[in-house]
Amino acid sequence: MMAPSEKYQDIRQALERWSEAVEQKLKKYPERKAEFVNTSGIPIKRLYTPLDFRDEEYLDGLGFPGEFPFTRGVQPTMYRGRYWTMRQYAGFATAEESNRRYRFLLEQGQTGLSVAFDLPTQIGYDSDHEMAIGEVGKVGVAIDSLRDMETLFDGIPLDKVSTSMTINAPAAILLAMYIVVAEQQGVSPEQLRGTIQNDILKEYSSRGTYIFPPKPSMRIITDIFSYCAENVPLWNTISISGYHIREAGSTAVQEVAFTLANGIAYVEAAINAGLDVDRFAPRLSFFFNAHLDFFEEVAKYRAARRLWATIMKERFGAKNPRSMMIRFHTQTAGCTLTAQQPMNNVVRVAFQALSAVLGGTQSLHTNSMDEALCLPSEEAVQVALRTQQLIAYETGVADTVDPLAGSYYVEALTKEIYERAQDYINKIDEMGGAVPAIERGFIQKEIQDSAYRYQKEIESGERVVVGVNRFQVPEEKPTDLLRVDPAVREAQIRKLESLKKERDPQRLQDALAKLRQTAEGDGNLMPPILDAVRAYATLGEICGVLREVFGEYQPSTTLA
């Protein structure tokens, strides 16, 4: 039997002979480009062989599904047991209209809800605030108080669905509203399943819907960790988001590195607050982007799982295997959708969704083909959901675990992304962690530089976008686009006026006073927030108290 070293020597010699022969042919038939690189700038070889992934690397680098380092998946049988959760991110205009959309999606076979909130809600303003003018209900549903949340989930049993809420700075308040609506339905907090995004660090670097400075923001997050560990044990208390980092223009390597660096900061903050790592870490979740470079995306998810498992085990001493698992939701890349030839987006989304499934996602949202033009129509949403269902039920890709494992290319790329992301994390560690790196502007500048390079490639034609800079066709201006009526704000204001007349003013005053007192001290903020929500304090009133105590974040104008 041939020794491993002899086998690799034979392959190396054969590869050299093959490469020499190819070079001769290239003189007559040159390749399309002098150099092939992916979006992270990683050079792509002409051919990958066993020299790029050796058998002896299998146990250390890959292992088995459901076991450390989880490269091949967090569950031992993955989709053979059950499919990923199929969510469609939805919410617009009023709670009544969004409730109708949720019911439609559940009827179409969606298995989890994903709530989009409007911009005023995301930054802690009621619909009647001057900062809300022109934005109420536009990019999500307007939630001003518990009354809106009651309407949003009317007729939807919260013990039967898993709900994801994309909300960050006021996440504690929206979670409190959800808990109280469940109480009204007779559902205990112990039964609730879902996720709040609750990831403020990426807001400072990539998205912008922050309210408070980093220190009090991190306190709110760790208060949620602590409260839910005791009272809402099945709830994912944070979704550490690489999605928005990628949408802002990062590469795949930067998406992994900056997301996990933020994750490290949250874990450190929780430990410093006195929490045991194996008490809260199993409820951490992540959120990644599914971009265009198919194999790079598959390798990215696998590398992220391996890297996080290593970080949790070696840096934080986690003992519980669930503390080491990256469980993540994926959304196809909104930034890749085009207004030109929008039907092409159906194809883009299908390939992006397939990469997420082959990469082992636990939950998936597929974008609608018309999202570059407007809020998605019911028809477009249905096609997007059917895309997931076709992948699940018709392609066979869910019948075995990690089907691309052993591909020399995928394994080499997984290792390369792992190592490059680790290099970034080391650099961030040298700066003192993610918060100092953000305050210095380092992460922002890295993302901006990558976004600039990518856009230059499109404008020069080096990077082809079908229907945009090549293969264009004359197109008529689209019609019948879904738009939110500006009257939505007036309707929300009338609801607020009615609410403020009906609620108990003394109960409200006492609840807000207790919230202020707790914010000025060091107690857990979740109980007084829950009391304020039950007293029908508005989102703006609760955030207003916290603004007065904590102040507002002012971004740095300098970049490292």
Secondary structure as GFF3:
##gff-version 3
##sequence-region A 1 560
A	DSSP	alpha_helix	4	26	.	.	.	ID=ss1
A	DSSP	three_ten_helix	50	52	.	.	.	ID=ss2
A	DSSP	three_ten_helix	55	57	.	.	.	ID=ss3
A	DSSP	pi_helix	58	62	.	.	.	ID=ss4
A	DSSP	three_ten_helix	78	80	.	.	.	ID=ss5
A	DSSP	beta_strand	85	90	.	.	.	ID=ss6
A	DSSP	alpha_helix	95	107	.	.	.	ID=ss7
A	DSSP	beta_strand	112	116	.	.	.	ID=ss8
A	DSSP	alpha_helix	119	122	.	.	.	ID=ss9
A	DSSP	three_ten_helix	130	132	.	.	.	ID=ss10
A	DSSP	alpha_helix	146	152	.	.	.	ID=ss11
A	DSSP	beta_strand	162	166	.	.	.	ID=ss12
A	DSSP	alpha_helix	171	184	.	.	.	ID=ss13
A	DSSP	three_ten_helix	189	191	.	.	.	ID=ss14
A	DSSP	beta_strand	193	196	.	.	.	ID=ss15
A	DSSP	alpha_helix	201	202	.	.	.	ID=ss16
A	DSSP	pi_helix	203	207	.	.	.	ID=ss17
A	DSSP	alpha_helix	214	231	.	.	.	ID=ss18
A	DSSP	beta_strand	235	236	.	.	.	ID=ss19
A	DSSP	beta_strand	238	241	.	.	.	ID=ss20
A	DSSP	alpha_helix	243	247	.	.	.	ID=ss21
A	DSSP	alpha_helix	252	272	.	.	.	ID=ss22
A	DSSP	alpha_helix	277	280	.	.	.	ID=ss23
A	DSSP	three_ten_helix	281	283	.	.	.	ID=ss24
A	DSSP	beta_strand	284	290	.	.	.	ID=ss25
A	DSSP	alpha_helix	294	310	.	.	.	ID=ss26
A	DSSP	pi_helix	311	315	.	.	.	ID=ss27
A	DSSP	three_ten_helix	321	324	.	.	.	ID=ss28
A	DSSP	beta_strand	328	332	.	.	.	ID=ss29
A	DSSP	three_ten_helix	334	336	.	.	.	ID=ss30
A	DSSP	alpha_helix	344	358	.	.	.	ID=ss31
A	DSSP	beta_strand	363	365	.	.	.	ID=ss32
A	DSSP	alpha_helix	378	394	.	.	.	ID=ss33
A	DSSP	alpha_helix	408	430	.	.	.	ID=ss34
A	DSSP	alpha_helix	434	439	.	.	.	ID=ss35
A	DSSP	alpha_helix	442	460	.	.	.	ID=ss36
A	DSSP	alpha_helix	487	502	.	.	.	ID=ss37
A	DSSP	alpha_helix	505	520	.	.	.	ID=ss38
A	DSSP	alpha_helix	526	534	.	.	.	ID=ss39
A	DSSP	alpha_helix	539	550	.	.	.	ID=ss40
###
